[in-house]
């Protein structure tokens, strides 16, 4: 039998550990707050397909190294994609792979939200099945603050979790939400003191691993069938709009403002 770990040996920015039938995945760029770009983006586009095919696990725990879950898109990567349309097109293809990988993985995924989850980081967290956050963490999708449409999954998953009114409130402003509030409105499952984070995550992962795992996986697949239908009608449109917005002056201004550490001056299209 092929070593089940071998499919993960090529990953450079995602650490993989095993504890019995529980697979722990760690976004591993702590020096960049686990910002996603380049190699990590490519790895994420195939990660959950590899997880689904992994014969050595029934349950997944997903977390981030260091003090953040993920700061979202890496600034250097955003700038490189803007300068190279072919690279940006590839990034959209990879983003599609990330969302469908999460939807098609029938193993339950417990998100250990150890710190802030922003942009694509928030999308990945929210497509998990149980989200347990440290109470100091924040979550949000500020695509609009960098002049981009929230096309890589945020516009799909947020309305399903908290309804259209609240989803529009947060997606149209890019505001971040403190974990306790996110739990109170149903965006995530639990917000707990940092000292209780590991115990709570372990409790849920162990409970799922002890259950009737085949029935659990089939139930998740059934639930996700509806989300997959929505993805088929929404995701490609959203990615297309994100591609259009990436070519705007507002997006260029947002990148320049971040580089220069000043407020962005939008309004130029």
Secondary structure, DSSP 8 states (H G I E B T S, - for coil): ---GGGGGTT-SSEEEEEETTEEEEEE--GGGTT-B-HHHHHHHHHHHHHHHH-TT-SEEEEEESTTEEE--B-HHHHHHHHH-HHHHHHHHHHHHHHHHHHHH--SEEEEEE-SEEETHHHHHHHTSSEEEEETT-EEE--GGGGT---TTTHHHHHHHHHHHHHHHHHHHH---EEHHHHHHTTSSSEEE-GGGHHHHHHHHHHHHHHS-HHHHHHHHHHHHHHHHHHHHHHHHHHHHHHHHHTTSHHHHHHHHHHHHTS-------
